[in-house]
Amino acid sequence: MAQLTIYLPDDLEQAVRRAARREHKTVSAYLAELARKKDGRKRKSKWSEALGKLEGSWVGRFPQIEDPPPEEP
């Protein structure tokens, strides 16, 4: 993983730190996410497209499963 040094005006540095804190991320993770969003290259997903299509597809409620009675020793 590469390491960069950047110089920011004091007010911008404080704004970045506050934004990272609001998202419960380190400054590095926050800035890396911003850079990824700006990166125009296509990335291959670790997940198949079919799996992505399943997201949110469940309709209805999950069935209630009753606990079995305790076993006798």
C-alpha positions as CSV (number, residue, x, y, z in Angstrom):
1,M,0.0,0.0,0.0
2,A,1.4,3.4,-0.9
3,Q,1.9,6.2,1.5
4,L,1.3,9.9,0.6
5,T,2.1,13.2,2.2
6,I,-0.3,16.0,1.5
7,Y,-0.4,19.6,2.6
8,L,-3.8,21.1,3.5
9,P,-4.8,24.5,4.8
10,D,-5.5,24.3,8.5
11,D,-9.3,24.9,8.1
12,L,-9.5,22.1,5.4
13,E,-7.6,19.7,7.6
14,Q,-10.0,20.2,10.4
15,A,-13.0,19.7,8.1
16,V,-11.5,16.4,6.8
17,R,-10.8,15.2,10.4
18,R,-14.4,16.1,11.4
19,A,-15.9,14.4,8.4
20,A,-13.8,11.2,9.0
21,R,-14.9,11.2,12.6
22,R,-18.5,11.5,11.7
23,E,-18.2,8.4,9.5
24,H,-16.2,6.5,12.2
25,K,-13.2,6.2,9.9
26,T,-9.6,7.1,10.0
27,V,-8.5,10.1,8.0
28,S,-6.7,7.7,5.7
29,A,-9.7,5.5,5.2
30,Y,-11.9,8.5,4.6
31,L,-9.6,10.0,2.0
32,A,-9.1,6.7,0.3
33,E,-12.9,6.3,-0.1
34,L,-13.1,9.8,-1.6
35,A,-10.3,8.9,-4.0
36,R,-12.1,5.6,-5.0
37,K,-15.3,7.5,-5.7
38,K,-13.4,9.9,-8.0
39,D,-11.5,7.1,-9.7
40,G,-13.1,6.6,-13.1
41,R,-11.6,3.1,-13.7
42,K,-14.0,0.1,-13.7
43,R,-13.3,-2.3,-10.9
44,K,-14.1,-6.0,-11.0
45,S,-16.4,-6.9,-8.1
46,K,-15.5,-9.7,-5.8
47,W,-19.1,-10.8,-6.1
48,S,-20.9,-12.1,-9.1
49,E,-23.5,-10.0,-10.8
50,A,-26.2,-12.6,-10.1
51,L,-25.5,-12.3,-6.4
52,G,-25.8,-8.5,-6.6
53,K,-29.2,-8.9,-8.2
54,L,-30.4,-10.9,-5.2
55,E,-29.9,-8.0,-2.9
56,G,-33.3,-6.8,-1.6
57,S,-35.2,-9.5,-3.5
58,W,-36.7,-11.3,-0.5
59,V,-40.4,-10.7,-0.2
60,G,-42.4,-11.6,2.8
61,R,-41.3,-12.5,6.3
62,F,-38.9,-15.1,7.6
63,P,-40.7,-18.1,9.2
64,Q,-40.7,-18.3,12.9
65,I,-38.7,-21.2,14.2
66,E,-39.8,-22.5,17.5
67,D,-37.1,-23.6,20.0
68,P,-37.3,-27.3,20.7
69,P,-37.9,-28.3,24.3
70,P,-34.7,-28.9,26.4
71,E,-33.4,-32.4,26.3
72,E,-33.7,-34.6,29.4
73,P,-30.3,-35.6,30.8
